Amino acid sequence: MFQPSQSDVRRFFCSAFAKHRQGLPMDAMELIAADWVAQHPEYDTDLSDVEAALEAVYTVEEGRTNPFLHLSMHLSIHEQLAIDQPTGIRQAVELLAAKRNSLHEAHHEVMECLGEMIWASQRSGLPPDGQAYIEAVRRRATR
């Protein structure tokens, strides 16, 4: 399993952002990342300077979202949908996206469900509950 370091993740997003801005060739994952970055222009400054990105610390007390975590969650959800893993997540997100009339907004709600699942797993010491995750997404699609 691929386990990039924090630096690897930050370099990846900064590189995808730079290549996109310069019109340089990108691999498939960089293209997907660049698409999500383009939907978050508020992160342009964070992604423009690799060295500053490597040094940046994002704390809850600052009240600011970690752009690299946020974009990584978009990629993770994108990959989950591509392979429908956990089984049923694609349909649940499609329902939510239709309800919200926006895949991007649906992703943001799915991030909350994903975070809750990971938090519950860490707290209980049990494996992540994919079915509970899907049900949480479905509940959002029906309210």
NORCOR-V976448 format. One record per backbone hydrogen bond with DSSP energy under -0.5 kcal/mol. CO is the residue of the C=O (numbers start at 0). NH is the residue of the N-H. E is the energy in kcal/mol with one decimal. If there is no record, write none. Layout:
# NORCOR-V976448
co=CO nh=NH e=E
co=CO nh=NH e=E
This chain:
# NORCOR-V976448
co=4 nh=8 e=-2.3
co=5 nh=9 e=-2.3
co=6 nh=10 e=-2.8
co=7 nh=11 e=-2.4
co=8 nh=12 e=-2.3
co=9 nh=13 e=-2.3
co=10 nh=14 e=-2.7
co=11 nh=15 e=-2.7
co=12 nh=16 e=-2.3
co=13 nh=17 e=-2.5
co=14 nh=18 e=-3.0
co=15 nh=19 e=-2.2
co=16 nh=20 e=-2.4
co=17 nh=21 e=-2.1
co=18 nh=22 e=-0.8
co=18 nh=23 e=-2.5
co=19 nh=22 e=-0.8
co=26 nh=30 e=-2.1
co=27 nh=31 e=-1.9
co=28 nh=32 e=-2.7
co=29 nh=33 e=-3.0
co=30 nh=34 e=-1.8
co=31 nh=35 e=-1.9
co=32 nh=36 e=-2.8
co=33 nh=37 e=-2.5
co=34 nh=38 e=-1.0
co=36 nh=39 e=-2.0
co=39 nh=42 e=-2.2
co=40 nh=43 e=-1.7
co=42 nh=46 e=-1.9
co=43 nh=47 e=-1.1
co=44 nh=47 e=-0.6
co=44 nh=48 e=-0.6
co=47 nh=49 e=-0.5
co=48 nh=52 e=-2.5
co=49 nh=53 e=-2.4
co=50 nh=54 e=-1.2
co=51 nh=55 e=-1.6
co=56 nh=58 e=-0.6
co=58 nh=61 e=-0.8
co=58 nh=62 e=-0.6
co=58 nh=63 e=-0.8
co=59 nh=62 e=-1.3
co=64 nh=66 e=-0.8
co=65 nh=69 e=-2.6
co=66 nh=70 e=-2.6
co=67 nh=71 e=-1.9
co=68 nh=72 e=-2.3
co=69 nh=73 e=-1.8
co=70 nh=74 e=-2.2
co=71 nh=75 e=-2.6
co=72 nh=76 e=-2.7
co=73 nh=77 e=-2.6
co=74 nh=78 e=-2.5
co=75 nh=79 e=-2.4
co=76 nh=80 e=-2.5
co=77 nh=81 e=-2.1
co=78 nh=82 e=-1.7
co=79 nh=83 e=-0.8
co=79 nh=84 e=-1.9
co=85 nh=88 e=-2.5
co=87 nh=91 e=-2.1
co=88 nh=92 e=-2.6
co=89 nh=93 e=-2.6
co=90 nh=94 e=-2.4
co=91 nh=95 e=-2.0
co=92 nh=96 e=-3.2
co=93 nh=97 e=-2.2
co=94 nh=98 e=-2.3
co=95 nh=99 e=-2.5
co=96 nh=100 e=-1.2
co=96 nh=101 e=-1.5
co=101 nh=105 e=-2.0
co=102 nh=106 e=-2.6
co=103 nh=107 e=-1.8
co=104 nh=108 e=-1.8
co=105 nh=109 e=-2.8
co=106 nh=110 e=-2.4
co=107 nh=111 e=-1.1
co=108 nh=112 e=-1.6
co=109 nh=113 e=-3.0
co=110 nh=114 e=-2.8
co=111 nh=115 e=-2.2
co=112 nh=116 e=-2.2
co=113 nh=117 e=-2.4
co=114 nh=118 e=-2.6
co=115 nh=119 e=-2.7
co=116 nh=120 e=-2.2
co=117 nh=121 e=-2.6
co=118 nh=122 e=-2.5
co=119 nh=123 e=-2.4
co=120 nh=124 e=-2.1
co=120 nh=125 e=-0.6
co=127 nh=129 e=-1.1
co=128 nh=132 e=-1.9
co=129 nh=133 e=-2.3
co=130 nh=134 e=-2.5
co=131 nh=135 e=-2.2
co=132 nh=136 e=-1.9
co=133 nh=137 e=-2.7
co=134 nh=138 e=-2.5
co=135 nh=139 e=-1.6
co=136 nh=140 e=-1.5
co=137 nh=141 e=-1.0
co=138 nh=141 e=-0.7
co=139 nh=142 e=-0.7
